[in-house]
Structure formats: C-alpha cells, structure tokens
Amino acid sequence: MSELYLLLAAALAGMALVGLFRAAELLRRVLALNVLASAVFLLLVTLARTAEGVDPLPHAMVLTGIVVAVSTTAAVLALTVQAHERRRRKEET
C-alpha cells in the first residue's frame, strides 16, 4: 500500500513542477508550489510509515511544514493582491 502513496507523491510532484514552470500567472505558480509541498508532506509521512517502528520526527516536520506553508501562502497571496491592484491603477492612469 505504501508504494501507491509513493507513486501518488511522485505524480503530484511531477504535476506541480510542470505547473510551476509552465504557468505565467503568479497565482497558478503559488498553487503549484502548494501542490508540491503537499507531495513532499505525503512522501515524508509515507517514508516514516514504512520505517521500522514509529518515528515521530517526520510527523512533527510535516506538521511544522503545514503551518509554514499556510503562512507563506497567505503572505504571497496578500502580495499578489497588492501587485494586481497596483497594476490595475497604473493601467487606469
């Protein structure tokens, strides 16, 4: 079953990398980075699960990564909104 999760993590990472390099809009790149982070989280949890015994360190890293990803996404989206408003005001004048 863990092989399925590893394949899913690889597929998500591949789709995210394609989206990251092919997208022209900043919002799509932010979404691609979030998908890539989710793939990394899935990979870490899967590898922690396949290790012998229970290792809480990868799970703690994933929880910390989720908090950092949400905070970073909020900051980038706020900057994106500001950039869009500035561009719109500049086009109006």
C-alpha positions in Angstrom: 0.0 0.0 0.0 2.9 2.4 0.7 4.0 2.0 -2.9 0.7 3.5 -4.0 1.3 6.6 -1.8 4.9 6.9 -3.1 3.6 6.9 -6.7 0.9 9.4 -5.8 3.5 11.7 -4.2 5.7 11.4 -7.3 2.7 12.1 -9.6 1.7 15.2 -7.5 5.3 16.4 -7.6 5.5 16.0 -11.3 2.3 17.8 -11.9 3.3 20.6 -9.6 6.7 21.0 -11.3 5.0 21.2 -14.7 2.6 23.7 -13.4 5.3 25.7 -11.8 7.5 26.0 -14.9 4.7 26.5 -17.5 2.3 28.9 -15.6 2.6 32.5 -16.5 0.3 33.8 -13.8 1.6 34.2 -10.3 -1.5 32.7 -8.7 -1.1 29.5 -10.6 2.5 29.3 -9.5 1.5 29.7 -5.9 -1.0 26.9 -6.3 1.7 24.7 -7.9 4.0 25.3 -5.0 1.3 24.3 -2.6 0.7 21.1 -4.5 4.5 20.4 -4.5 4.5 21.0 -0.7 1.7 18.5 -0.3 3.6 16.0 -2.3 6.6 16.4 -0.1 4.4 16.0 3.0 2.9 12.9 1.6 6.3 11.5 0.8 7.6 12.2 4.4 4.7 10.6 6.1 4.9 7.6 3.8 8.6 7.1 4.4 8.0 7.5 8.2 5.3 4.8 8.0 7.5 2.3 6.1 10.4 2.7 8.6 10.6 0.2 11.4 8.8 1.3 14.5 7.1 4.7 14.9 9.3 7.7 14.3 7.6 10.9 15.4 10.2 13.2 13.9 8.9 13.2 10.3 5.3 13.7 11.5 6.4 16.7 13.6 8.3 18.0 10.5 5.2 17.7 8.4 3.0 19.5 10.9 5.5 22.3 11.1 5.7 22.4 7.3 2.0 22.7 7.0 2.0 25.7 9.3 4.8 27.3 7.4 3.1 26.6 4.0 -0.2 28.1 5.1 1.6 31.2 6.5 3.7 31.6 3.4 0.7 31.2 1.1 -1.2 33.8 3.0 1.7 36.3 2.7 2.2 35.6 -1.0 -1.5 35.9 -1.8 -1.6 39.3 0.0 1.4 40.4 -2.1 -0.3 39.2 -5.2 -3.4 41.1 -4.5 -1.4 44.3 -3.9 0.5 43.8 -7.1 -2.7 43.3 -9.0 -4.2 46.4 -7.6 -1.1 48.5 -8.4 -1.1 47.2 -11.9 -4.8 48.0 -12.3 -4.3 51.5 -11.0 -1.3 52.0 -13.3 -3.3 50.9 -16.3 -6.2 53.3 -15.4 -3.9 56.4 -15.5 
